[in-house]
Amino acid sequence: MHIAHADMLHHTISALYFSARSVWVCCPDAVHHAPDGASQSKKVQHDSPHMADNNSRPKRYAPWYNVSPGNLPLPGLVSIFHRISGLGLFVMLWLLLWLFDRSMVSAEGYDWARSVLSGGFVKLVMTGLLWAFLHHFCAGIRFLLLDMHVGIELAPARRSSVVVFVVSLLLTLILGAALVW
């Protein structure tokens, strides 16, 4: 079996195991079927620290369900923001191209586009797009270095994620003040 297929099979089996275990833990009074096909009702003894007693509902969740940003390490946040910034740039690209097209058609179109870009909300959106571009650029360089096995250990990876956030925010402040505001 190819190594990728074996790895995928391992992840599928693990997911099924944890899904079944979550159902087992969440339904302690359920009817379980014995291997011979006979049904039997039994209480499940929980060793979970999340269970105060057998009558309370467990607070146990599979680890892949809890991917909120507060639970991610900084390199994980860089990865998530890299994806979000790429999506934002892709979605807003049509608007930027349309504004550019309108500004290049005539002098009136240029004046109109300039008046649109002078609004406070539009300047805020443009600053956000500037940050998205700069973060996407800095994180992309970080990922290229990681692909070349530069800074792949835990401590350098965390430092490089801090550098990505700091550099992208500083460049946004500097370029935003010069170009947008």
PyMOL commands that set and color helices and strands:
alter all, ss='L'
color gray80, all
select helices_A, chain A and resi 3-26+63-65+69-71+74-105+107-117+120-147+154-180
alter helices_A, ss='H'
color red, helices_A
select strands_A, chain A and resi 31-33+39-41
alter strands_A, ss='S'
color yellow, strands_A
deselect
rebuild
show_as cartoon
